[in-house]
Amino acid sequence: MVHDRFTGVCRPASAVWLIVWAACALSGGGTVRADDPAFALENSLVKIIEQSEPAVVSIAKIRPAPYEPRLPLKPLEGPPSDPEHPDYQPNSYGMGVIIAGVRPGEKFVLTNYHVVQGGPVFTKPDPGESLLLQQAGDGTTLFIRFADRRSCYASIIAADPRSDMAVLHLELTDAKIKADELKTLDWTVSSPIRKGQLVITLGNPYALAHDGSASAGWGMISNMSRRPLPWTDERQNRTMMYRLGSLIQIDGRLNLGISGGPLLNLKGELIGLTTSLAAIEGYEKSAGFAIPLDDLTRRIVKSLVSGHEVEYGMLGIAPVTMTFSELSSYDIGIKQASAVKVERVARDSPAERAGISYNDIILSVKGIPILSDFDLMRVIGLQPPEEPVDIVVWNDSNGRFTVKAILSKWSVLDDDGIIETVPRHPAWRGISVDYPTGRKKYHKDDDRYRRAVVVTKVAPDSPAQAAGLQPGAFISEVNRIPVQTPNEFADAVKGVRGKVELRLWEGGRISIEE
């Protein structure tokens, strides 16, 4: 606690403020010398902010105002409606970070999905056509303001509600901005994230950064793998990764508008994206949260900058968390406070194929201890489909042993929220396919894992539609070649000419003309 000499009240002090206060006190009477630790820390913070701020942008989501007829001579009142005006104040705002793409010269903006939700989706112009202003169906636009006050519009390249991340395409041509003029923050590598680290935030609280100048803050990482506690049972919505404990908790309060801003360590490395969404839903007003950028979540960013849907791993079991007393009743011989018991294994699932059975106890995945069902879902979910993972299991018959599971895909509940402008595999003769578990509406928890791919789209006026193929059909063979993944399907149809015979899982065959 720190005593406020103006009010006479003791108030909580952040860990960062205590460090500075102690350093100043040790240096004698509050006078800071050039060689004092507090002065060195201050210089370090100022330098990091100066170097990073050019790569941080403010984002405004602009919805067209409803038409209101006015008398011809009645003047318009209120704030400016033109986002180019220096006094313009958006009612929907956040931050973003300029990052490089996977191909040379690409520059994108990484931000939170909820900041840009409902914004326009990028449409690549036809050859010879110029890129026009991208707008959503209702006229909504995304307006970007850079740190040097220049501005441009943007559109969504890819978005993933489950990680709450999105990547934006910058419409630089009309703004007369060259991509090589934009500074970026490196998202591909950083030091490990640790509890107790001092961190810096750059945000847009209450739209104060409408001029492009981000507001700086700092704090300490209080904890890792946190999940906010919403008003309702969070087991009702496990589709968002942050609900499974994938957030960094920061000791500083992050206000509205901080979402999508960078979380930096004292090396100036980008280690996360700040988000206010968790605090809003969890009603945790006294703490801040950030989405970590580590080895697991960088895979998500790579998918987004490539324009792809982000895919998550799935094991195919119903897990339940064991208490310490339950776990200690078994002679497992390890010091682990809790673990996960397998309540059910889906038929033909990755778990069953790997040899995991009912009542098995899962202790770790890829060397990471599994203490709860949330841990298991988070660690498995952050792996891509078809990823081989080592799982340490214990049961009465075999004791402790290790299995290798090849993951399937975590089912998507809501297709509408996912934005993908570059499919991993182009449609073949009008057919788009996914993993058999890829879409919840075609796969149920108690279903057998079909050894097939599911048809997600059939293009109008395509050979597939002419043959009578419908979304939701499962294709198990292409010209008698078994297919169980989109990659296998793409390989099976690659270069094939003429009539192709597809075998359906439900029975029967269908021929697709060229």
KOLGUVO-250180 format. One line per field, with one value per residue (C-alpha): residue number from 0; residue in one letter; x, y negated, z. Coordinates in pm, 1 decimal, padded with zeros to 6 digits. Layout:
BEGIN
vexkol c(NUM_...)
balo c(A_...)
xx c(X_...)
yy c(Y_...)
zz c(Z_...)
END
This chain:
BEGIN
vexkol c(0_1_2_3_4_5_6_7_8_9_10_11_12_13_14_15_16_17_18_19_20_21_22_23_24_25_26_27_28_29_30_31_32_33_34_35_36_37_38_39_40_41_42_43_44_45_46_47_48_49_50_51_52_53_54_55_56_57_58_59_60_61_62_63_64_65_66_67_68_69_70_71_72_73_74_75_76_77_78_79_80_81_82_83_84_85_86_87_88_89_90_91_92_93_94_95_96_97_98_99_100_101_102_103_104_105_106_107_108_109_110_111_112_113_114_115_116_117_118_119_120_121_122_123_124_125_126_127_128_129_130_131_132_133_134_135_136_137_138_139_140_141_142_143_144_145_146_147_148_149_150_151_152_153_154_155_156_157_158_159_160_161_162_163_164_165_166_167_168_169_170_171_172_173_174_175_176_177_178_179_180_181_182_183_184_185_186_187_188_189_190_191_192_193_194_195_196_197_198_199_200_201_202_203_204_205_206_207_208_209_210_211_212_213_214_215_216_217_218_219_220_221_222_223_224_225_226_227_228_229_230_231_232_233_234_235_236_237_238_239_240_241_242_243_244_245_246_247_248_249_250_251_252_253_254_255_256_257_258_259_260_261_262_263_264_265_266_267_268_269_270_271_272_273_274_275_276_277_278_279_280_281_282_283_284_285_286_287_288_289_290_291_292_293_294_295_296_297_298_299_300_301_302_303_304_305_306_307_308_309_310_311_312_313_314_315_316_317_318_319_320_321_322_323_324_325_326_327_328_329_330_331_332_333_334_335_336_337_338_339_340_341_342_343_344_345_346_347_348_349_350_351_352_353_354_355_356_357_358_359_360_361_362_363_364_365_366_367_368_369_370_371_372_373_374_375_376_377_378_379_380_381_382_383_384_385_386_387_388_389_390_391_392_393_394_395_396_397_398_399_400_401_402_403_404_405_406_407_408_409_410_411_412_413_414_415_416_417_418_419_420_421_422_423_424_425_426_427_428_429_430_431_432_433_434_435_436_437_438_439_440_441_442_443_444_445_446_447_448_449_450_451_452_453_454_455_456_457_458_459_460_461_462_463_464_465_466_467_468_469_470_471_472_473_474_475_476_477_478_479_480_481_482_483_484_485_486_487_488_489_490_491_492_493_494_495_496_497_498_499_500_501_502_503_504_505_506_507_508_509_510_511_512_513)
balo c(M_V_H_D_R_F_T_G_V_C_R_P_A_S_A_V_W_L_I_V_W_A_A_C_A_L_S_G_G_G_T_V_R_A_D_D_P_A_F_A_L_E_N_S_L_V_K_I_I_E_Q_S_E_P_A_V_V_S_I_A_K_I_R_P_A_P_Y_E_P_R_L_P_L_K_P_L_E_G_P_P_S_D_P_E_H_P_D_Y_Q_P_N_S_Y_G_M_G_V_I_I_A_G_V_R_P_G_E_K_F_V_L_T_N_Y_H_V_V_Q_G_G_P_V_F_T_K_P_D_P_G_E_S_L_L_L_Q_Q_A_G_D_G_T_T_L_F_I_R_F_A_D_R_R_S_C_Y_A_S_I_I_A_A_D_P_R_S_D_M_A_V_L_H_L_E_L_T_D_A_K_I_K_A_D_E_L_K_T_L_D_W_T_V_S_S_P_I_R_K_G_Q_L_V_I_T_L_G_N_P_Y_A_L_A_H_D_G_S_A_S_A_G_W_G_M_I_S_N_M_S_R_R_P_L_P_W_T_D_E_R_Q_N_R_T_M_M_Y_R_L_G_S_L_I_Q_I_D_G_R_L_N_L_G_I_S_G_G_P_L_L_N_L_K_G_E_L_I_G_L_T_T_S_L_A_A_I_E_G_Y_E_K_S_A_G_F_A_I_P_L_D_D_L_T_R_R_I_V_K_S_L_V_S_G_H_E_V_E_Y_G_M_L_G_I_A_P_V_T_M_T_F_S_E_L_S_S_Y_D_I_G_I_K_Q_A_S_A_V_K_V_E_R_V_A_R_D_S_P_A_E_R_A_G_I_S_Y_N_D_I_I_L_S_V_K_G_I_P_I_L_S_D_F_D_L_M_R_V_I_G_L_Q_P_P_E_E_P_V_D_I_V_V_W_N_D_S_N_G_R_F_T_V_K_A_I_L_S_K_W_S_V_L_D_D_D_G_I_I_E_T_V_P_R_H_P_A_W_R_G_I_S_V_D_Y_P_T_G_R_K_K_Y_H_K_D_D_D_R_Y_R_R_A_V_V_V_T_K_V_A_P_D_S_P_A_Q_A_A_G_L_Q_P_G_A_F_I_S_E_V_N_R_I_P_V_Q_T_P_N_E_F_A_D_A_V_K_G_V_R_G_K_V_E_L_R_L_W_E_G_G_R_I_S_I_E_E)
xx c(00000.0_00111.3_-00001.0_-00148.9_-00030.6_-00305.8_-00599.4_-00446.0_-00568.3_-00361.0_-00410.1_-00274.0_00044.9_00144.2_00464.5_00618.5_00550.7_00706.4_01024.5_01057.5_00966.4_01228.6_01495.0_01427.5_01430.4_01765.9_01916.3_01847.4_01558.3_01376.8_01653.5_01729.8_02089.9_02189.4_02340.2_02037.1_01849.8_01523.9_01672.1_01814.8_01477.8_01304.1_01544.6_01488.6_01110.4_01129.0_01359.0_01137.0_00827.1_00999.4_01119.3_00789.3_00528.3_00570.5_00452.1_00132.7_-00189.0_-00528.5_-00833.6_-01181.6_-01477.7_-01707.8_-02072.0_-02277.9_-02512.1_-02883.4_-03047.3_-03233.5_-03420.0_-03338.8_-03472.0_-03259.8_-03144.9_-03088.6_-02713.4_-02558.1_-02448.9_-02217.4_-01863.7_-01716.8_-01834.3_-01530.6_-01264.1_-00997.4_-01092.8_-00850.2_-01138.4_-01322.9_-01417.6_-01514.9_-01759.7_-01592.5_-01215.5_-00906.1_-00542.3_-00334.0_00027.3_00194.4_00360.0_00533.5_00362.8_00506.9_00601.8_00859.9_00723.7_00388.6_00268.2_-00045.3_-00209.3_-00256.8_-00537.5_-00820.3_-01112.2_-01369.2_-01216.1_-01292.7_-01588.0_-01843.1_-01584.8_-01532.4_-01363.5_-01078.1_-01163.6_-00875.0_-00941.8_-00944.4_-00629.3_-00609.4_-00859.7_-00768.4_-00845.1_-01158.5_-01258.5_-01360.3_-01692.7_-01905.9_-02258.8_-02399.6_-02138.3_-01909.6_-01544.9_-01222.1_-01013.1_-00644.8_-00444.5_-00066.2_00161.5_00272.4_-00097.4_-00123.1_-00421.1_-00579.5_-00867.3_-00835.3_-01019.2_-01001.6_-00768.3_-00851.9_-01020.2_-01047.5_-01305.6_-01164.3_-00829.3_-00987.9_-00730.4_-00757.9_-00523.6_-00603.6_-00503.7_-00397.2_-00532.3_-00217.5_-00237.0_-00508.1_-00341.4_-00013.7_00174.2_00449.4_00462.9_00839.6_00785.0_00593.9_00782.3_00688.3_00717.7_00858.0_00596.3_00806.9_01038.3_01065.5_01205.4_01003.5_00718.5_00764.2_00568.1_00715.3_00833.1_00789.5_00589.8_00486.9_00150.8_00060.1_-00311.8_-00602.6_-00799.8_-01133.6_-01027.7_-00764.1_-00532.9_-00757.9_-00462.4_-00243.3_-00037.0_-00073.9_-00097.0_00177.7_00147.9_00345.1_00301.5_00402.1_00295.7_00097.8_00028.2_00009.9_-00261.5_-00542.7_-00907.2_-01153.5_-01461.5_-01778.9_-02120.3_-02236.1_-02072.5_-01783.6_-01813.1_-02111.5_-01872.0_-01537.0_-01495.2_-01275.7_-00918.7_-00900.9_-01177.7_-00943.7_-00673.4_-00461.3_-00432.8_-00154.5_-00271.9_-00120.5_-00136.3_-00243.0_-00600.2_-00648.5_-00930.5_-01160.3_-00965.0_-00654.8_-00760.6_-00524.5_-00229.9_00116.9_00245.9_00622.9_00899.2_01197.7_01384.3_01113.2_00995.8_00631.2_00513.4_00135.2_-00174.6_-00365.0_-00739.0_-01020.5_-01276.3_-01185.2_-01230.7_-01564.2_-01706.6_-01541.2_-01613.7_-01253.4_-01200.5_-00887.7_-00665.7_-00555.8_-00522.7_-00322.7_-00313.1_00039.7_00249.4_00448.8_00541.4_00183.8_-00001.8_00243.6_00097.1_-00235.3_-00080.5_00094.4_-00239.3_-00404.5_-00137.0_-00165.4_-00541.0_-00628.5_-00881.8_-00710.0_-00743.1_-00723.0_-00643.7_-00895.0_-00833.1_-01181.8_-01242.7_-01469.1_-01228.0_-01302.2_-01071.4_-00955.7_-00911.5_-00595.1_-00768.9_-00895.6_-00553.0_-00370.8_-00588.4_-00400.3_-00044.9_00088.6_00411.1_00425.0_00391.6_00110.2_-00176.4_-00440.5_-00486.7_-00758.8_-00960.2_-01108.0_-01486.3_-01555.3_-01357.9_-01520.4_-01502.3_-01223.2_-01103.1_-00733.5_-00748.9_-00885.8_-00641.1_-00355.7_-00471.1_-00637.3_-00930.3_-01213.5_-01089.9_-00732.1_-00561.1_-00384.2_-00082.1_00090.0_00085.6_00409.9_00581.8_00328.1_00157.3_-00220.2_-00393.4_-00747.8_-00976.7_-00913.7_-00540.0_-00598.2_-00830.0_-00595.3_-00277.3_-00444.2_-00640.0_-00333.1_-00181.1_-00279.4_-00474.3_-00257.6_00000.9_00153.4_00155.6_00308.7_00063.6_00163.8_-00115.1_-00166.0_-00406.8_-00436.6_-00333.2_-00022.5_00084.8_00245.5_00305.7_00330.5_00115.3_00140.7_-00187.7_-00239.8_-00493.6_-00812.5_-00973.7_-01166.4_-01520.5_-01621.4_-01948.7_-02005.3_-01893.2_-02001.8_-01743.7_-01447.2_-01303.3_-01078.8_-00987.0_-00728.3_-00846.9_-00570.7_-00696.2_-00894.0_-01233.0_-01218.3_-01499.1_-01706.8_-01629.7_-01476.8_-01397.1_-01287.5_-01184.4_-01473.6_-01490.7_-01433.5_-01789.6_-02012.3_-02330.6_-02207.7_-02028.7_-02174.3_-01985.9_-02125.7_-02063.4_-01810.3_-01511.4_-01578.7_-01283.6_-01376.2_-01380.7_-01694.7_-01822.8_-01862.7_-01954.1_-02083.7_-02041.9_-02348.6_-02350.7_-02051.1_-01996.4_-02047.2_-02387.6_-02484.3_-02402.2_-02630.7_-02364.6_-02476.8_-02293.3_-02272.2_-02193.3_-01888.4_-01647.3_-01444.2_-01278.9_-01171.8_-01134.3_-01104.8_-00826.7_-00919.4_-00928.2_-00962.9_-00813.6_-00832.0_-00465.9_-00536.9_-00838.8_-00633.1_-00361.2_-00617.5_-00781.6_-00464.6_-00415.4_-00702.9_-00884.5_-01222.7_-01489.9_-01402.7_-01587.2_-01647.0_-01754.4_-01977.5_-01947.9_-02324.2_-02319.6_-02331.9_-02109.4_-02131.9_-01949.3_-01821.2_-01766.5_-01479.3)
yy c(00000.0_-00358.5_-00653.9_-00945.3_-01261.3_-01469.5_-01254.7_-01075.8_-00743.7_-00431.4_-00283.5_00026.5_-00022.8_00168.3_00368.2_00137.1_-00176.5_-00015.0_00056.7_-00305.3_-00434.8_-00213.0_-00311.2_-00679.8_-00633.5_-00453.5_-00731.7_-00979.6_-01213.3_-01163.8_-01332.0_-01112.7_-01110.8_-01010.8_-00685.6_-00584.3_-00262.2_-00454.8_-00691.5_-00401.5_-00225.7_-00542.1_-00582.6_-00220.5_-00265.3_-00588.6_-00428.0_-00121.8_-00337.0_-00563.6_-00266.2_-00076.9_-00350.9_-00395.4_-00033.9_-00089.5_-00219.1_-00327.4_-00163.2_-00309.3_-00104.3_-00349.1_-00267.7_-00493.6_-00717.3_-00657.4_-00907.1_-01182.3_-01441.2_-01797.4_-02139.3_-02296.3_-02586.8_-02389.5_-02354.9_-02020.9_-01991.5_-01760.6_-01629.6_-01599.7_-01292.2_-01279.4_-01041.3_-01252.5_-01548.8_-01595.2_-01625.8_-01315.6_-01084.8_-00725.4_-00532.0_-00197.3_-00191.1_00005.1_00055.5_00266.9_00359.7_00339.9_00671.8_00825.3_01101.1_01435.8_01305.2_01028.4_00675.3_00761.7_00534.0_00608.0_00498.6_00754.2_00674.9_00827.9_00977.7_00798.2_00461.3_00515.6_00755.3_00657.6_00472.5_00521.4_00836.5_00788.4_00862.5_00893.6_00683.3_00844.1_00797.1_00443.5_00305.4_00067.4_00146.5_-00044.3_-00132.4_00187.2_00167.9_00418.2_00486.7_00219.3_-00035.9_00014.1_-00077.7_-00037.1_-00351.0_-00334.7_-00622.2_-00587.8_-00736.1_-01013.0_-01109.5_-00970.9_-00746.6_-00489.6_-00244.3_00129.0_00456.8_00800.0_01058.6_01328.6_01341.8_01603.0_01550.3_01839.3_01667.5_01319.9_01219.6_01074.3_00946.0_00641.5_00545.4_00179.4_-00014.1_-00220.7_-00316.8_-00582.1_-00715.3_-00752.5_-00552.4_-00308.3_00021.5_-00003.1_-00326.7_-00140.8_-00018.0_00327.4_00522.3_00873.3_01134.9_01438.3_01455.9_01327.8_01424.4_01661.7_01498.5_01516.3_01418.2_01102.9_00949.3_00575.2_00495.6_00193.3_00134.0_-00104.5_-00162.1_-00384.8_-00431.0_-00603.7_-00683.5_-00930.7_-00798.2_-00920.1_-01139.1_-00828.6_-00886.0_-00581.9_-00615.2_-00431.9_-00231.9_00027.0_00298.1_00645.2_00989.6_01117.1_01466.6_01693.5_01915.0_01715.9_01738.4_01465.7_01568.5_01464.2_01435.0_01765.1_02105.9_02072.5_02438.2_02327.5_02157.1_02324.5_02215.2_01913.2_01997.8_01738.4_01920.5_02219.2_02022.6_01883.4_01524.7_01331.2_01140.8_00795.9_00605.5_00283.5_00198.3_00181.4_-00047.3_-00029.1_-00096.0_00091.9_00398.7_00497.3_00298.3_00444.6_00593.6_00540.3_00669.1_00458.6_00571.5_00410.0_00750.7_00810.3_01076.6_01028.6_00835.7_00654.6_00713.1_00553.3_00813.4_01057.5_00790.7_00684.3_01036.0_01146.2_00819.1_00821.2_00446.1_00438.4_00647.2_00637.2_00926.2_00999.5_01275.5_01421.3_01444.0_01759.2_02069.2_02201.7_01881.8_01776.0_02060.2_01875.2_01549.4_01730.0_01874.4_01532.4_01342.9_01616.3_01549.5_01896.9_02023.4_02107.6_02477.3_02634.1_02987.3_03235.6_03564.5_03713.4_03777.2_03647.1_03541.3_03479.0_03315.9_03535.8_03389.1_03445.8_03695.9_03891.6_03894.8_03989.5_04301.6_04447.6_04578.5_04360.0_04257.8_03893.3_03564.3_03403.5_03219.0_03329.0_03487.0_03575.8_03895.5_04014.3_04048.6_04141.1_04212.0_04152.4_04438.1_04410.9_04089.1_03996.0_04103.2_04449.3_04503.3_04408.8_04662.1_04432.6_04599.4_04527.7_04453.7_04386.9_04101.9_03840.3_03689.2_03477.1_03377.3_03289.6_03270.1_03019.1_03137.5_03168.4_03061.6_03003.6_03057.3_02691.9_02762.2_03060.2_02873.1_02573.4_02771.2_03002.7_02716.6_02505.0_02784.8_02807.7_03101.0_03395.5_03297.9_03599.8_03543.1_03756.6_03819.3_03973.2_04200.5_04424.2_04711.0_05013.3_05263.4_05102.3_04848.0_04541.0_04536.2_04296.2_04293.7_04086.6_03943.0_03784.4_03508.2_03431.2_03085.7_02911.3_02853.0_02502.2_02393.1_02068.1_02047.4_01683.7_01550.1_01708.9_01508.7_01680.1_01501.5_01758.3_02120.1_02371.7_02576.2_02423.2_02571.3_02869.4_02883.8_02677.5_02891.1_02751.4_03005.1_03013.3_03266.5_03496.2_03317.8_02971.2_02839.3_02894.5_02896.2_03209.2_03373.2_03445.4_03529.6_03881.2_03945.0_04190.1_04018.4_04090.2_04195.5_03938.3_03566.1_03357.9_03135.2_02781.3_02595.0_02677.6_02391.4_02292.4_02410.0_02634.9_02997.8_03100.5_02933.1_03084.3_03429.0_03365.1_03339.3_03147.8_02984.4_03226.8_03529.1_03734.0_03850.8_04156.7_04240.2_04062.5_04309.9_04584.0_04395.8_04351.5_03988.2_03873.4_03522.2_03219.2_03274.5_03631.6_03519.1_03248.2_03500.8_03751.4_03505.5_03325.1_03350.8_03594.7_03551.4_03666.2_03830.8_03889.1_04135.2_04043.6_04295.7_04155.0_04265.7_04298.7_04541.5_04513.1_04353.8_04033.3_03928.6_03575.5_03468.1_03237.6)
zz c(00000.0_-00067.6_00141.7_-00052.6_00124.3_-00037.2_00074.3_00371.0_00229.6_00171.8_-00173.5_-00350.2_-00548.0_-00857.5_-00847.4_-01106.3_-00901.6_-00595.0_-00792.0_-00898.6_-00552.7_-00391.0_-00641.8_-00581.8_-00206.0_-00216.0_-00425.2_-00147.9_-00083.1_-00412.8_-00618.7_-00920.1_-01046.5_-01398.9_-01274.4_-01065.1_-01156.6_-01181.4_-01438.9_-01640.2_-01633.0_-01747.2_-02039.1_-02136.7_-02140.2_-02340.4_-02597.5_-02644.2_-02686.4_-02939.9_-03142.9_-03134.2_-03170.8_-03550.0_-03593.1_-03391.1_-03548.8_-03422.5_-03579.2_-03614.0_-03730.2_-03905.8_-03961.9_-04188.4_-03991.8_-04047.8_-04278.0_-04095.5_-04304.8_-04197.2_-04287.6_-04564.4_-04346.0_-04024.3_-03962.5_-03874.9_-03514.5_-03326.4_-03389.4_-03740.5_-03933.5_-04165.3_-04024.8_-04194.7_-03975.3_-03682.9_-03433.8_-03552.1_-03265.3_-03355.1_-03140.8_-03217.9_-03189.5_-03098.0_-03190.0_-03423.3_-03490.4_-03831.4_-03912.9_-04212.3_-04406.5_-04507.7_-04853.1_-04913.3_-04905.5_-04747.2_-04466.2_-04265.6_-03940.6_-03663.1_-03420.1_-03215.9_-03404.2_-03188.4_-03287.2_-03657.3_-03640.9_-03906.5_-04114.0_-04489.0_-04617.3_-04863.6_-05226.2_-05468.2_-05780.3_-06122.3_-06333.3_-06466.0_-06214.9_-05933.0_-05570.2_-05473.5_-05117.5_-04941.4_-04757.2_-04570.4_-04689.8_-04459.0_-04566.3_-04264.5_-04323.2_-04125.1_-04092.4_-03996.4_-03847.6_-03838.5_-03572.7_-03814.3_-03861.3_-04213.1_-04271.7_-04499.9_-04512.2_-04449.6_-04499.2_-04337.7_-04490.8_-04234.3_-03894.4_-03621.5_-03343.9_-03137.6_-03082.7_-03113.1_-03374.0_-03722.2_-03993.2_-04208.7_-04560.9_-04587.3_-04885.1_-04931.8_-05299.8_-05273.7_-04957.7_-05153.7_-04889.1_-04983.6_-04796.5_-04745.0_-04549.1_-04277.2_-03972.3_-03843.9_-03520.4_-03549.9_-03457.7_-03549.5_-03247.8_-02889.9_-02553.2_-02330.2_-02139.9_-01762.8_-01455.4_-01301.9_-01629.3_-01670.6_-01982.4_-02188.8_-02356.0_-02637.0_-02674.3_-02769.7_-02446.8_-02504.4_-02865.7_-02748.4_-03022.1_-03302.0_-03403.3_-03438.8_-03124.4_-02899.4_-02522.2_-02334.0_-02015.1_-01823.9_-01568.2_-01462.6_-01582.4_-01284.9_-01410.6_-01710.2_-01857.2_-01699.6_-01789.8_-01688.2_-01495.8_-01678.7_-01521.3_-01673.5_-01667.8_-01907.9_-01998.7_-02206.5_-02447.4_-02486.5_-02845.7_-02765.0_-02672.0_-02396.7_-02211.5_-02189.5_-02007.4_-02289.0_-02157.8_-01988.0_-01681.0_-01627.9_-01301.2_-01476.3_-01567.5_-01944.7_-02049.4_-02351.0_-02668.6_-02558.9_-02759.1_-03038.3_-02905.5_-02853.6_-02530.1_-02527.2_-02301.2_-02195.5_-02507.7_-02717.9_-02841.8_-02927.1_-02680.3_-02696.9_-02799.0_-02525.2_-02507.7_-02311.1_-02422.1_-02143.5_-01878.8_-02025.8_-02031.0_-01708.9_-01529.1_-01405.5_-01400.6_-01184.5_-01412.4_-01773.3_-02014.7_-02327.4_-02587.6_-02581.5_-02896.0_-02831.4_-03029.2_-03017.0_-03108.0_-03380.0_-03584.2_-03565.2_-03688.6_-03974.8_-04088.4_-04071.5_-04266.7_-04532.1_-04553.2_-04423.1_-04172.6_-03844.4_-03764.6_-03418.3_-03309.0_-03170.0_-02984.5_-02969.7_-02600.5_-02324.2_-02046.4_-01678.8_-01424.9_-01137.2_-00789.0_-00587.2_-00361.8_-00664.2_-00827.9_-00508.0_-00474.3_-00772.4_-00748.8_-01026.8_-00854.9_-00963.7_-00779.8_-00974.5_-00809.3_-01061.5_-01402.5_-01653.7_-01673.9_-02002.7_-01971.1_-02333.5_-02651.1_-02989.7_-03236.6_-03494.4_-03326.5_-03300.1_-02934.5_-03012.2_-03297.7_-03061.3_-02799.5_-02542.7_-02365.7_-02125.1_-01769.4_-01881.4_-01696.6_-01909.8_-01732.2_-01997.7_-02365.5_-02546.7_-02207.7_-02070.4_-01747.2_-01782.8_-01460.6_-01587.4_-01883.0_-01973.7_-01992.6_-02218.6_-02455.3_-02471.3_-02540.2_-02793.2_-02951.6_-03016.2_-03225.7_-03594.7_-03736.6_-03846.7_-03585.0_-03406.3_-03030.0_-02754.8_-02469.3_-02136.0_-02009.3_-01704.7_-01650.1_-01421.6_-01686.7_-01833.0_-01573.2_-01722.6_-02100.2_-02393.8_-02706.6_-03024.9_-03153.6_-03497.4_-03433.2_-03620.3_-03646.4_-03371.1_-03498.1_-03605.1_-03445.4_-03633.7_-03997.0_-04025.3_-03780.4_-03958.1_-04246.9_-04501.6_-04824.2_-04940.0_-04907.8_-04837.6_-05131.7_-05421.1_-05496.1_-05733.4_-05987.6_-05744.4_-05436.3_-05115.5_-04844.5_-04481.3_-04218.2_-04118.1_-03781.4_-03929.6_-03906.9_-03604.0_-03810.4_-03988.0_-03694.2_-03349.0_-03032.4_-03020.0_-03389.1_-03517.1_-03676.7_-04041.2_-04253.3_-04516.1_-04595.7_-04560.1_-04841.1_-04703.2_-05023.6_-05369.4_-05616.1_-05820.6_-06183.0_-06117.8_-06227.8_-05863.3_-05846.6_-06181.0_-06037.9_-05738.3_-05469.2_-05157.5_-04864.2_-04573.4_-04790.3_-04684.5_-04955.4_-04859.4_-05194.6_-05512.6_-05800.9_-05533.2_-05349.0_-04978.0_-04859.9_-04497.6_-04500.0_-04731.0_-04822.5_-04927.9_-05130.1_-05306.2_-05389.8_-05520.7_-05764.0_-05870.4_-06244.7_-06291.6_-06622.4_-06743.6_-06531.7_-06164.5_-05942.1_-05578.3_-05317.0_-05043.2_-04680.9_-04653.4_-04945.9_-05320.7_-05578.8_-05777.5_-06094.4_-06147.2_-06506.2_-06599.6)
END
